[in-house]
């Protein structure tokens, strides 16, 4: 499983600094997206890990079709 737990310190718009433990789902050039596991119970964390492992196992055969498209290269969305 490729689960990735990342600890970050984040500067909020009001200047407050806050620490987070993030279960990463997606990352890009300018962002990290995922679940804040600091606010989860142990049961919720375990459930999230099980769901992610199941998802990765079931989608593995299809990963050869996975593509990432840059917004800057998309000419039109229909």
Buried (B, 14 or more C-beta within 10 A) or exposed (E): EEEEEEEEEEEEEEEEEEEBBBBBEEEEEEEBEBBEBEEBEEEEBEEBBEEBEEEEEEEEEEEEEEEEEEEEEEEEEE
